[in-house]
Amino acid sequence: MVAGAGGYPHLTSLGDVNGGRRPGRRRSTDVTLQTYVTDRHGYLLVEITSGSIELTYKTVPTPTEPADDSDQTAETLSVPLRRS
């Protein structure tokens, strides 16, 4: 599975909150934003095997970057699957 993140042509910065600080832990949830990319479009590659789920977020070159600039890995996550 591949999930894209780049249909909108204009890249915008991540909104600042709380007097200019970047978002982090939100009071209303247990989720913390640790990594983000605001200057390139990208996609999430999801690979599922019998033992794990592998997530890789890759960024792609912008129109102003060289066309031969390859996709760059911005973040990876591995979720082991337990057998019952």
N, C-alpha and C positions, 0 to 999 in steps of 0.2 A: 504494500500500500504506500502511496506517496500522497502527501497532503501539501498543497501549495500555499504560499504566503507572498503573493506579489502581483495580484491582478490590478491593483491601483497603480497608475504610472508615477505618481509623485510620492517620493519617500518623505515622511515627516518624522520629527523626533518624538520620542516617548514623552507624554505630558508630565510636567513636574507637578508635584503635590506638596502640601505642607510646607510652604515657604521655600520652594525650590529643590527639595530633596526628591530623588528618584523613588519610585514606588518600591517598597520592600514588603515586609509582612503587613498584611491587611488585618485590621482589628476584627473584621466580621468573619474571617475564615482562618483556617490553619495553613493556607498556601502562602509561600514566600517566592517572589520573583527574584531569582538569583542571576540569571543571564538573559540578555536580550541584545538584538541587533537592530539598529535603527537606520543604518546607512546602506543596506543592501537588501534586495528581495531574496527569498529562499524557499526551501521546501523541507518537509519532514519525511524521512524515509523510515518506514516501520517494517522490521523483519521479525517474523515469528517462527520459532523452531519448537521442537518438542520440549526443550529445556529452558527457553527464555524468550523474552520480547526485547528486541534491540531497537532503540530509537536514535536516529542520527539527524540533526538539523544541519543542513548545508545551505550556504549562501551562494548566490550566483553573481557574476559581474554586472555592474551597472552599465548603461549605454556609454558612459564616459570612460570606462576602463577598457584596456585592450581586449579584443575579442578572444584571444587565446588564453586569457586569465582563467584558470580552472575554478571549479566550485571549491569552496572552502568549508571545512567542518567547523561549525560554531559550537556545537554541544553534542554530547553523546550520553546515553543512559541505557543501562542494562537492567532488566527486571527478571530475576530468576523465577521459574515456575516450579511450584511444589507438586509433587505427585502424591495422590491420595491412596 
